[in-house]
Amino acid sequence: MKKLYPDAASALAGVVKNGQTVAVGGFGLCGIPEALIAALRDSGVQGLTAISNNAGVDGFGLGQLLNTRQIKKMIASYVGENKEFERQYLAGELELEFTPQGTLAEKLRAGGAGIPAFFTRTGVGTLVAEGKELREFDGETYVMEKSLVADVSLVKAWKADPVGNLIYRKTARNFNPNVAMAGKTTIVEVEELVGIGELDPDAIHTPGIFVHRIVVNANPEKRIEQRTVRAQ
């Protein structure tokens, strides 16, 4: 099965559609699939539900899809860096499902592992638990959280081989392994493609079984959300 595509647009072609749920890796702007997000914007698909730790910043990352009104709902744990997100949400133009960060990671991991739901103490007694099943274990109350499975997952990795085995680089790993597992179709943007057998099997973070398409972006922009320097 050929997994390598010449560019991000062709990697998305025939996969992304209106109304889909799309999971996107990254934490802030670290480890986001920049080229795939831009190609998703350019595809023009509408009515997306986006699962991501955050919503990018104004004009970059998932913020681009907010500007074009392609996202109708966000499932996220942090959205404080995006003024357009705030505007749309407060105006009732954007749905939001807030999820604690660790719970979001586990919902994606569980979805990829075929686990439909799990119990956690996180969120008990807060708005997070409203409308959800509560159950007591060993004298403690837990809330049931349903797992997440995306129609399409967009992932950023450092290295890949042609069959899709992936290695992430340092903190850019973040949500990407869980997002990769949770996608019915997983498309990966990598900085370096190596030959089969060149990756140390013990160093592989995501096995190729989870990966369907690969595109190389050797020179990503890698923006920084906020840069603070010492006054001279």
ABEGO torsion letter per residue (X at the ends): XBABBABAAAAABGABBBGBBBBBBEBEABGBBAAAAAAAAAAGBBGBBBBBABAEBBGBEAAAAAAAGABABBBBABAAABAAAAAAAAAGABBBBBBBAAAAAAAAAAAAAGBABBBBABGBGBAAABGBBBBBBGGBBBBBBBBBBBABBBBBBABBBAAGBBBBBEAAAEAAAAAAAABABBBBBBABBBBBGABBAAABABBAAABABBBBBABBAGBBABBBBBBX
